[in-house]
Amino acid sequence: MSDERPVDWKLLAQFSPLDGMKQENQISLARKMALHKLDPGTLLFREGDQARNTIWLVSGAVSLSEGNQVSGMVTAGTPDARNPIAFKNAPPRSCRAIDEVEYLSIDSELLDMILTWDQTGVYEVTELRSAPPDDWMSTLLQSRAMQRIPPTNLQAIFMRMQRTPMRAGDVVIRQGDEGDYFYAIVSGKCAVTRETPLSKDGIRLAELTVGDIFGEDALISESKRNASVTMLTDGILMRLNKQDFRELLNEPVLRWVNAEQARTLVAQGGRWLDVRLPSEFQNSAVDDAINIPLVFIRLKLNLLQKDTPYVVYCDTGRRSSAAAFILVEKGFNAYVLRGGVSSLNG
């Protein structure tokens, strides 16, 4: 049996390197963790899996083994137990509960980013006292897009972001305008709508809340806004200007491939994803490609599989790079075809 319960932030001070974090950040981190319980004889992790999560032993004892040989034992409350039993660069080994144990666990990549920000002074709960920054930051941190960005870039992103209070009814982005900012929601809710010839009031495409991001499409593709975003409630947004976005966030996230690399990815189980309009797709489609126009990509995510690599393409790379950014942020494995569909004819 395995169950979990909330974590008292003071518990984190018993373990390294959590004991070196600022108190306000320990409190924030504890809200995102759970205390797990495991029965005797249960395998906690196998060789090769221990790098995914950082794990600390809170109570009980565990055995560590390499291959079929037991290589050690760790008992809660001892000096050895202050350090994690599983971590990013740990040697390959398995871990099994000797008796009933309790343990703490957190994604290793997320922990590394939080520690970096804690130590640089960027990840400060007190910087935004009027809003719950731990919620929006934690949500943002756990996205695949943020995990691809170098720590130095992440620090710069949060230092350059501007805090912007908003009122219900405020139009943050207007369809047809030039792109100027990338946004993250700290508090409040927004509606995304798109005007069509049949609906001047706009069709609601999505509702966004704390931790969601928007506005990246036009910045990446260097095109006009394809939808409007309006505040449904009072709230606070963090915004990053176009130049900083492209320098710090866009390029590190995107993975570009040439025609040969793209064909190899598809041959190994990937899929072509065409984000042009249906009429463009019909005129020059790649065999076995899926067609989801950029404007509908957020609405059609349920048609895609997160365990499948997608080679995203359009005519030039602009629309496909915008689509790939959205896919990566939502946890998909996406690549951008450099040079667009014409590069496949070479």
C-alpha positions as CSV (number, residue, x, y, z in Angstrom):
1,M,0.0,0.0,0.0
2,S,1.1,3.6,-0.7
3,D,-0.6,6.7,0.5
4,E,0.3,10.4,1.0
5,R,-0.4,13.3,3.3
6,P,0.5,17.0,3.4
7,V,4.0,18.1,4.4
8,D,4.8,20.5,7.4
9,W,7.4,22.9,5.9
10,K,9.5,22.6,9.1
11,L,10.2,19.0,8.1
12,L,12.2,20.2,5.1
13,A,14.9,21.7,7.4
14,Q,15.9,18.2,8.3
15,F,17.2,17.4,4.8
16,S,19.9,18.6,2.5
17,P,19.9,20.8,0.4
18,L,16.4,21.9,1.5
19,D,17.8,23.1,4.8
20,G,19.6,25.9,3.1
21,M,16.6,27.4,1.5
22,K,14.9,30.6,2.6
23,Q,12.0,30.0,5.0
24,E,9.4,31.5,2.7
25,N,10.5,29.3,-0.1
26,Q,10.5,26.2,2.2
27,I,6.9,27.0,3.0
28,S,6.0,27.4,-0.7
29,L,7.8,24.2,-1.7
30,A,6.1,22.2,1.1
31,R,2.7,23.0,-0.4
32,K,3.8,21.3,-3.6
33,M,5.1,18.1,-1.9
34,A,3.5,15.1,-0.1
35,L,4.7,12.7,2.5
36,H,4.4,9.2,1.0
37,K,4.0,5.9,2.9
38,L,5.3,2.5,1.7
39,D,4.7,-1.0,3.0
40,P,7.6,-3.4,3.9
41,G,9.2,-5.1,0.9
42,T,7.9,-2.6,-1.6
43,L,10.2,-1.3,-4.3
44,L,10.6,2.4,-4.1
45,F,12.5,2.8,-7.3
46,R,14.5,0.7,-9.8
47,E,17.9,1.2,-11.3
48,G,17.7,3.9,-13.9
49,D,14.6,5.5,-12.5
50,Q,16.2,7.2,-9.5
51,A,17.3,10.3,-11.4
52,R,13.7,11.4,-12.2
53,N,12.8,12.3,-8.6
54,T,14.8,13.5,-5.6
55,I,13.7,11.4,-2.6
56,W,14.5,11.7,1.2
57,L,13.8,9.0,3.8
58,V,11.6,10.4,6.6
59,S,11.0,7.2,8.7
60,G,11.9,3.5,8.5
61,A,14.7,1.9,6.7
62,V,15.5,0.9,3.1
63,S,18.0,-1.3,1.3
64,L,20.0,-0.2,-1.7
65,S,21.1,-2.6,-4.4
66,E,23.2,-2.6,-7.6
67,G,22.2,-5.4,-9.9
68,N,21.4,-8.4,-7.7
69,Q,23.8,-7.3,-4.9
70,V,22.7,-5.3,-1.8
71,S,25.1,-2.4,-1.5
72,G,23.9,-0.7,1.6
73,M,21.1,0.4,3.9
74,V,19.8,3.8,5.0
75,T,17.8,4.3,8.2
76,A,15.8,7.4,8.9
77,G,17.2,9.8,11.5
78,T,20.8,9.0,10.8
79,P,23.3,11.4,9.2
80,D,23.1,9.4,5.9
81,A,19.4,10.1,5.8
82,R,19.9,13.8,5.7
83,N,21.0,13.4,2.1
84,P,18.6,12.2,-0.7
85,I,18.6,8.5,-1.4
86,A,17.6,9.3,-5.0
87,F,18.8,12.3,-7.0
88,K,19.7,13.5,-10.5
89,N,23.3,12.2,-10.7
90,A,23.0,9.2,-8.3
91,P,24.7,6.0,-9.3
92,P,22.4,3.3,-10.8
93,R,20.7,1.4,-8.0
94,S,17.4,0.1,-6.7
95,C,15.8,0.8,-3.4
96,R,13.3,-1.4,-1.4
97,A,11.5,-0.7,1.9
98,I,12.8,-2.9,4.8
99,D,9.9,-2.0,7.1
100,E,7.1,0.6,6.8
101,V,8.7,3.8,5.5
102,E,7.7,7.4,4.8
103,Y,9.5,9.5,2.3
104,L,9.5,12.9,0.5
105,S,9.7,13.2,-3.3
106,I,10.0,16.0,-5.8
107,D,10.8,16.1,-9.5
108,S,14.6,16.5,-9.8
109,E,14.5,19.1,-12.6
110,L,12.0,21.3,-10.7
111,L,14.0,21.1,-7.5
112,D,17.2,22.2,-9.4
113,M,15.4,25.2,-10.8
114,I,13.9,26.2,-7.4
115,L,17.2,25.9,-5.7
116,T,18.8,28.0,-8.4
117,W,16.3,30.8,-7.9
118,D,16.3,30.5,-4.2
119,Q,20.1,31.1,-4.2
120,T,20.0,33.9,-6.7
121,G,17.2,35.7,-4.8
122,V,14.8,35.5,-7.8
123,Y,12.3,33.0,-6.3
124,E,11.1,35.2,-3.5
125,V,7.5,34.8,-2.2
126,T,7.7,38.2,-0.6
127,E,8.3,39.9,-3.9
128,L,4.6,39.6,-4.8
129,R,2.8,39.8,-1.4
130,S,-0.5,40.8,-3.0
131,A,-0.8,37.5,-5.0
132,P,0.0,33.8,-4.5
133,P,3.2,33.6,-6.6
134,D,4.0,30.1,-5.4
135,D,1.0,28.8,-7.4
136,W,1.8,30.5,-10.7
137,M,5.5,30.0,-10.5
138,S,5.2,26.3,-9.6
139,T,2.8,25.7,-12.4
140,L,5.1,27.6,-14.8
141,L,8.2,25.7,-13.5
142,Q,6.7,22.3,-14.1
143,S,6.0,23.0,-17.8
144,R,8.3,21.2,-20.3
145,A,9.0,24.5,-21.9
146,M,10.5,26.1,-18.8
147,Q,12.5,23.0,-18.0
148,R,14.4,23.4,-21.3
149,I,15.5,26.9,-20.6
150,P,19.1,27.4,-19.1
151,P,19.0,28.5,-15.4
152,T,20.7,31.8,-16.2
153,N,18.0,32.5,-18.7
154,L,15.3,31.6,-16.2
155,Q,16.7,34.0,-13.7
156,A,16.8,36.8,-16.3
157,I,13.2,36.1,-17.4
158,F,11.8,36.6,-13.9
159,M,14.0,39.7,-13.3
160,R,12.8,41.3,-16.5
161,M,9.1,40.4,-16.1
162,Q,6.8,43.3,-15.3
163,R,4.0,43.0,-12.8
164,T,0.7,44.3,-14.2
165,P,-2.5,44.7,-12.2
166,M,-5.7,44.2,-14.3
167,R,-9.4,44.8,-13.8
168,A,-12.3,42.6,-14.9
169,G,-13.2,43.5,-18.5
170,D,-9.7,44.8,-19.4
171,V,-8.6,43.7,-22.9
172,V,-5.1,42.4,-22.6
173,I,-4.6,41.4,-26.2
174,R,-6.8,42.6,-29.1
175,Q,-7.1,40.5,-32.3
176,G,-5.3,42.1,-35.2
177,D,-2.9,44.1,-33.1
178,E,0.9,43.7,-33.4
179,G,2.4,41.3,-30.8
180,D,4.3,43.2,-28.0
181,Y,4.3,41.0,-24.8
182,F,4.3,37.5,-23.6
183,Y,2.1,37.0,-20.5
184,A,1.8,34.7,-17.5
185,I,-1.2,34.8,-15.1
186,V,-0.4,35.3,-11.4
187,S,-4.0,35.6,-10.3
188,G,-7.4,35.9,-11.9
189,K,-8.9,34.5,-15.1
190,C,-8.9,35.4,-18.8
191,A,-11.1,34.5,-21.7
192,V,-9.6,33.9,-25.2
193,T,-12.0,34.8,-28.0
194,R,-11.7,35.0,-31.8
195,E,-13.8,37.2,-34.1
196,T,-15.1,35.6,-37.2
197,P,-17.3,36.9,-40.1
198,L,-20.3,35.2,-38.4
199,S,-19.5,36.3,-34.9
200,K,-18.3,39.9,-34.3
201,D,-18.5,39.3,-30.5
202,G,-16.1,36.5,-30.9
203,I,-16.1,32.8,-30.3
204,R,-14.7,31.7,-26.9
205,L,-11.7,29.5,-27.6
206,A,-10.4,29.0,-24.0
207,E,-10.4,30.1,-20.4
208,L,-7.1,30.7,-18.8
209,T,-6.2,30.8,-15.1
210,V,-3.2,30.9,-12.7
211,G,0.0,29.6,-14.2
212,D,-1.3,29.7,-17.8
213,I,0.7,31.7,-20.4
214,F,-0.5,33.4,-23.6
215,G,0.7,35.9,-26.2
216,E,3.6,33.8,-27.5
217,D,2.1,33.0,-30.9
218,A,2.5,36.4,-32.5
219,L,5.9,37.0,-31.0
220,I,7.3,33.8,-32.4
221,S,5.7,34.0,-35.8
222,E,6.1,37.8,-36.1
223,S,2.5,38.1,-37.1
224,K,-0.6,40.0,-35.8
225,R,-2.6,38.7,-32.8
226,N,-5.0,36.0,-34.0
227,A,-7.3,36.2,-30.9
228,S,-8.3,38.6,-28.2
229,V,-7.7,38.0,-24.4
230,T,-10.0,39.7,-21.9
231,M,-9.9,39.6,-18.1
232,L,-12.9,37.8,-16.6
233,T,-11.9,38.9,-13.1
234,D,-9.6,41.3,-11.4
235,G,-6.1,39.8,-11.5
236,I,-2.3,40.2,-11.9
237,L,-0.3,39.4,-15.0
238,M,3.4,39.2,-15.4
239,R,4.6,40.3,-18.9
240,L,7.8,40.0,-20.8
241,N,8.5,42.2,-23.8
242,K,9.0,40.9,-27.3
243,Q,12.8,41.3,-27.5
244,D,13.4,39.7,-24.1
245,F,11.0,36.9,-25.0
246,R,12.8,36.0,-28.2
247,E,16.2,36.2,-26.6
248,L,15.6,34.4,-23.3
249,L,12.6,32.1,-23.8
250,N,11.8,31.3,-27.4
251,E,15.1,30.0,-28.9
252,P,16.2,27.8,-26.0
253,V,12.8,26.0,-26.0
254,L,12.6,25.2,-29.7
255,R,14.4,22.3,-31.3
256,W,15.1,22.8,-35.0
257,V,15.8,20.0,-37.4
258,N,16.8,19.8,-41.0
259,A,15.1,17.6,-43.6
260,E,17.3,14.6,-43.0
261,Q,16.9,14.8,-39.3
262,A,13.2,15.2,-39.6
263,R,12.9,12.1,-41.9
264,T,14.9,10.1,-39.3
265,L,12.6,11.1,-36.5
266,V,9.5,10.1,-38.5
267,A,11.2,6.8,-39.5
268,Q,11.7,6.1,-35.8
269,G,8.1,6.5,-34.9
270,G,7.5,10.3,-35.2
271,R,4.7,12.0,-37.1
272,W,4.6,15.0,-39.4
273,L,2.4,17.8,-38.2
274,D,1.3,20.4,-40.7
275,V,0.0,23.6,-39.1
276,R,-1.0,25.4,-42.3
277,L,-4.6,26.0,-43.4
278,P,-6.5,23.1,-44.9
279,S,-6.3,24.6,-48.4
280,E,-2.5,24.8,-48.1
281,F,-2.3,21.3,-46.8
282,Q,-4.2,19.9,-49.7
283,N,-2.0,21.6,-52.2
284,S,1.3,20.3,-50.8
285,A,0.9,17.8,-48.1
286,V,3.6,15.5,-46.8
287,D,2.6,11.8,-46.9
288,D,0.9,10.6,-43.7
289,A,1.0,14.2,-42.1
290,I,-1.6,15.4,-39.7
291,N,-3.1,18.8,-40.4
292,I,-4.0,21.0,-37.5
293,P,-3.9,24.8,-38.4
294,L,-2.0,26.9,-35.9
295,V,-5.1,28.8,-34.8
296,F,-6.7,25.5,-33.6
297,I,-3.7,23.9,-32.1
298,R,-4.7,24.5,-28.5
299,L,-8.2,23.2,-29.1
300,K,-7.0,20.0,-30.8
301,L,-4.3,18.8,-28.3
302,N,-6.5,15.8,-27.6
303,L,-5.8,14.5,-31.1
304,L,-2.1,14.2,-30.3
305,Q,-0.1,11.7,-28.2
306,K,2.5,12.9,-25.7
307,D,4.7,9.9,-26.3
308,T,5.0,10.6,-30.0
309,P,7.7,13.0,-31.4
310,Y,6.1,15.5,-33.9
311,V,8.0,17.3,-36.7
312,V,6.0,20.5,-37.1
313,Y,6.1,22.3,-40.4
314,C,4.6,25.1,-42.4
315,D,5.9,27.1,-45.4
316,T,8.6,29.1,-43.7
317,G,9.0,28.0,-40.1
318,R,7.2,30.9,-38.5
319,R,3.8,29.3,-37.9
320,S,5.4,25.9,-37.1
321,S,7.7,27.4,-34.5
322,A,4.8,29.1,-32.8
323,A,2.9,25.8,-32.8
324,A,5.9,23.9,-31.5
325,F,6.3,26.3,-28.6
326,I,2.7,25.7,-27.6
327,L,3.1,21.9,-27.8
328,V,6.3,21.9,-25.8
329,E,4.7,24.1,-23.1
330,K,1.9,21.5,-22.9
331,G,4.2,18.6,-22.5
332,F,4.5,17.3,-26.1
333,N,7.7,16.3,-27.8
334,A,7.9,18.7,-30.8
335,Y,10.6,19.6,-33.3
336,V,10.5,22.4,-35.9
337,L,11.4,21.8,-39.6
338,R,13.9,24.4,-40.6
339,G,13.1,26.0,-43.9
340,G,9.5,24.8,-44.1
341,V,7.9,22.2,-46.3
342,S,10.0,23.2,-49.3
343,S,13.2,21.9,-47.6
344,L,11.9,18.4,-48.1
345,N,12.1,18.7,-51.9
346,G,15.8,19.2,-51.9
